[in-house]
Amino acid sequence: MLGLSAQVGAQGRALGSFQQMRPGGDFKEGAHANQTISSFGYSYRLSNRTEIYATCSNMQVTGMNAGVNSQIISTGIVHNF
């Protein structure tokens, strides 16, 4: 898994991540269901304790369960007490 974040302006932050799961322990396609997930997003700080965010993720599966792909969009708000 690799994750990155970068400050964008005074209040924003760009987010990104890349993940791979190889149950067989190798990078060959075969009987195992390998997954690759890439995500990106953006968060915006509304105040010192509150921020909103939006992310988009794409998952691709190869091998045994090839073709089982999905896309996820999420939004939310975080408030720290």
Residue pairs with C-beta under 8 A, 6 or more apart in sequence:
1 17
1 18
1 19
1 20
2 17
2 18
2 19
3 15
3 16
3 17
3 18
4 15
4 16
4 17
5 13
5 14
5 15
5 16
6 13
6 14
7 13
8 14
8 42
11 44
11 45
11 46
12 42
12 43
12 44
12 45
13 42
13 43
13 44
13 45
14 40
14 41
14 42
15 39
15 40
15 41
15 42
15 43
15 53
15 55
16 38
16 39
16 40
16 41
17 37
17 38
17 39
17 40
18 36
18 37
18 38
18 39
19 35
19 36
19 37
19 38
20 34
20 35
20 36
20 37
21 34
21 35
22 32
22 34
23 32
23 33
23 34
24 30
24 31
24 32
24 34
29 62
29 63
30 63
30 64
31 63
31 64
32 63
32 64
33 61
33 62
33 63
33 64
33 65
33 68
34 61
34 62
34 63
35 59
35 60
35 61
36 59
36 60
36 62
37 57
37 58
37 59
37 60
38 57
38 58
39 55
39 56
39 57
39 58
40 55
40 56
41 53
41 54
41 55
41 56
42 53
42 54
42 55
43 51
43 52
43 53
44 51
44 52
44 53
45 51
46 52
49 79
49 80
49 81
50 77
50 78
50 79
50 80
51 77
51 78
52 75
52 76
52 77
52 78
53 75
53 76
53 77
53 78
54 73
54 74
54 75
55 72
55 73
55 74
55 75
56 71
56 72
56 73
57 71
57 72
57 73
57 74
58 69
58 70
58 71
59 69
59 70
59 71
59 72
60 69
61 67
61 68
61 69
